[in-house]
Amino acid sequence: MGQEIGNVGLLNLTKATEKSISGINKIENVGMILYTKDNKHLISRLNIRNIGQSVEVPEEYSVINGKLTINKGFFR
């Protein structure tokens, strides 16, 4: 039996693969899903119920979720 996950604020699938999601049977209550054009097919394979919003992001984008400190080193 695979993993069942519930109550996810942000589900970031931008780097997800068939292999990385293979052990998940179901996900419930997701606030937002981030995905790319090349992996949006994974959303239907995850059997996700109750999605607030889904957003396609370009593959070259990096998603930072949490605190980010920007200083001189960041821009180097």
DAJO-V735897 format. One record per helix or strand of 3 or more residues. SS is the DSSP state (a for helix, b for strand). FROM is the first residue (numbers start at 0). LEN is the number of residues. Records with the same first field share a line. If there is no record, write none. Layout:
SS = FROM-LEN ; FROM-LEN
This chain:
b = 2-10 ; 23-12 ; 47-9
a = 17-4 ; 36-3 ; 40-5 ; 71-4
